[in-house]
Amino acid sequence: MQLGMIGLGRMGANMVRRLLREGHECVVFDTSPTAVHDLVEETAIGSTSLADFVGKLKSPRAVWLMVPAAVVDKTIGELLPHLASGDILIDGGNSYFIDDIRRAQELSTRGIHYVDVGTSGGVWGRAGLLHDDRRGPGCGRDRMGLHQLSPTILVSDRFSRQHAPGPGPASVRSA
């Protein structure tokens, strides 16, 4: 499966390395050309802009954001002109759940699937050491988006918790 990754810090870069190791194709973008270059040397497909990045992805596109929570909305705003109905946008940061709910609603009006994946466990994701149900990612899913992503995100059997976009199991409110 092909996946695009925006944000190639320690976590994003190591996730790309792990996906590449498992045979997935990764298109990468970062504001640091050096970070992109380093992953191109490891067989990732590099891009020089968001337009170039989206242009290298096959439809329906799967775009994974590993950027700080403070720039998620800005990044989505810059991506939207290049995305189409049926594309999938994954926020891999630890965004505030109210923002995830809002984003899921806004993107659904455009036919874009939103999957929020709060990633915990730090940089050890590359090594695949997080098989512990308490530390792996929780996945707030748009059912169709998650279904289409299954071959990629289940590469590690780390997706232990799946729920609607918003607060994860650790913060589930009682009814």
C-alpha positions as CSV (number, residue, x, y, z in Angstrom):
1,M,0.0,0.0,0.0
2,Q,1.1,3.6,-0.6
3,L,1.1,6.2,2.2
4,G,2.1,9.8,2.3
5,M,3.8,11.1,5.4
6,I,4.1,14.8,6.3
7,G,6.4,15.5,9.2
8,L,9.6,13.6,9.4
9,G,10.8,14.2,12.9
10,R,11.9,11.3,15.0
11,M,8.4,9.7,15.1
12,G,7.4,10.4,11.5
13,A,10.7,9.3,10.1
14,N,10.8,6.1,12.1
15,M,7.2,5.3,11.1
16,V,8.3,5.7,7.5
17,R,11.3,3.4,8.0
18,R,9.1,0.8,9.5
19,L,6.5,1.0,6.7
20,L,9.3,0.8,4.1
21,R,10.8,-2.2,5.9
22,E,7.4,-3.9,5.7
23,G,7.2,-3.3,1.9
24,H,4.9,-0.3,1.8
25,E,5.6,2.6,-0.6
26,C,6.0,6.0,1.2
27,V,5.9,9.5,-0.3
28,V,7.4,11.9,2.2
29,F,7.4,15.7,2.8
30,D,8.9,17.9,5.5
31,T,9.9,21.5,5.7
32,S,13.5,20.3,6.2
33,P,14.9,19.1,2.8
34,T,17.5,17.1,4.7
35,A,14.8,15.0,6.4
36,V,13.3,14.2,3.0
37,H,16.7,13.5,1.5
38,D,17.6,11.1,4.3
39,L,14.4,9.0,3.7
40,V,14.8,9.1,-0.1
41,E,18.2,7.4,0.5
42,E,16.2,4.6,2.3
43,T,13.8,4.2,-0.8
44,A,11.1,6.7,0.2
45,I,9.7,8.9,-2.6
46,G,10.6,12.5,-1.8
47,S,8.7,15.7,-2.5
48,T,9.5,19.4,-2.5
49,S,6.1,20.9,-1.8
50,L,2.6,19.9,-0.7
51,A,1.4,20.0,-4.3
52,D,4.3,17.8,-5.4
53,F,3.6,15.5,-2.5
54,V,-0.1,15.0,-3.3
55,G,0.7,14.7,-7.0
56,K,2.9,11.6,-6.3
57,L,0.2,9.8,-4.4
58,K,-2.3,7.5,-6.1
59,S,-6.0,8.0,-5.6
60,P,-7.6,7.5,-3.2
61,R,-4.7,9.2,-1.3
62,A,-3.8,8.4,2.3
63,V,-2.0,11.3,3.9
64,W,-0.6,10.9,7.4
65,L,0.3,14.0,9.4
66,M,3.0,13.8,12.1
67,V,3.2,17.5,12.8
68,P,2.8,19.4,16.1
69,A,-0.8,19.9,17.1
70,A,-0.4,23.7,16.8
71,V,0.1,23.4,13.0
72,V,-2.4,20.6,12.1
73,D,-5.2,23.0,11.0
74,K,-2.7,25.1,9.0
75,T,-1.3,22.0,7.3
76,I,-4.8,20.7,6.5
77,G,-5.8,24.1,5.1
78,E,-2.8,24.0,2.8
79,L,-3.5,20.4,1.7
80,L,-7.3,20.8,1.1
81,P,-7.0,22.4,-2.4
82,H,-5.0,19.3,-3.5
83,L,-7.3,16.6,-1.9
84,A,-10.4,15.0,-3.4
85,S,-13.4,13.1,-2.2
86,G,-12.4,9.6,-1.1
87,D,-9.0,10.7,0.2
88,I,-8.0,9.8,3.7
89,L,-6.3,12.2,6.2
90,I,-4.7,10.8,9.3
91,D,-3.6,13.0,12.2
92,G,-0.9,11.1,14.0
93,G,-0.3,13.8,16.7
94,N,-2.0,14.1,20.0
95,S,-4.5,16.8,19.0
96,Y,-7.2,17.9,21.4
97,F,-10.2,15.6,20.9
98,I,-12.6,18.6,20.3
99,D,-10.4,19.6,17.4
100,D,-10.5,16.0,16.0
101,I,-14.3,16.0,16.2
102,R,-14.5,19.3,14.4
103,R,-12.0,18.3,11.7
104,A,-13.8,15.0,11.1
105,Q,-17.1,16.9,10.6
106,E,-15.6,19.6,8.4
107,L,-13.7,17.1,6.2
108,S,-16.7,14.8,5.8
109,T,-18.6,17.5,4.0
110,R,-15.9,17.3,1.3
111,G,-16.0,13.5,1.3
112,I,-12.6,13.3,2.9
113,H,-12.2,10.6,5.5
114,Y,-10.5,11.7,8.8
115,V,-8.7,9.2,11.1
116,D,-7.2,10.6,14.3
117,V,-4.4,8.4,15.7
118,G,-3.0,9.7,18.9
119,T,0.5,8.2,18.9
120,S,2.2,7.5,22.2
121,G,5.4,5.6,23.0
122,G,7.8,8.0,21.5
123,V,10.5,7.1,19.1
124,W,10.4,3.3,19.8
125,G,7.8,2.8,17.1
126,R,10.5,2.0,14.5
127,A,11.7,-1.0,16.6
128,G,8.2,-2.4,16.9
129,L,8.5,-2.6,20.7
130,L,5.1,-1.3,21.5
131,H,2.9,-4.3,21.6
132,D,1.6,-3.2,25.0
133,D,-2.1,-2.4,24.8
134,R,-1.6,0.6,27.1
135,R,1.0,2.4,25.0
136,G,0.2,1.8,21.4
137,P,-1.8,4.3,19.3
138,G,-5.5,4.7,19.8
139,C,-7.3,5.1,16.5
140,G,-10.4,7.4,16.2
141,R,-11.8,6.2,12.9
142,D,-14.0,7.1,10.1
143,R,-15.0,3.5,9.3
144,M,-14.4,3.7,5.6
145,G,-11.1,5.5,6.1
146,L,-9.9,2.9,8.6
147,H,-11.0,0.0,6.3
148,Q,-9.0,1.4,3.4
149,L,-5.9,1.9,5.7
150,S,-6.0,-1.6,7.3
151,P,-3.1,-3.1,5.3
152,T,-0.8,-0.2,6.3
153,I,-1.7,0.6,9.8
154,L,-2.1,-2.9,10.9
155,V,1.5,-3.7,9.9
156,S,2.4,-3.6,13.5
157,D,-0.7,-4.9,15.3
158,R,-0.3,-1.9,17.5
159,F,-3.7,-0.4,16.9
160,S,-5.2,-1.7,20.0
161,R,-8.0,0.8,20.4
162,Q,-10.5,2.0,17.8
163,H,-13.2,4.5,18.5
164,A,-15.1,7.3,16.8
165,P,-13.1,10.5,16.2
166,G,-12.6,12.3,19.5
167,P,-11.6,11.2,23.0
168,G,-9.9,7.9,23.2
169,P,-10.7,5.1,25.6
170,A,-8.6,6.6,28.4
171,S,-11.0,9.6,28.4
172,V,-14.3,8.0,27.5
173,R,-17.1,9.8,29.3
174,S,-19.8,7.7,31.1
175,A,-23.2,7.9,29.5
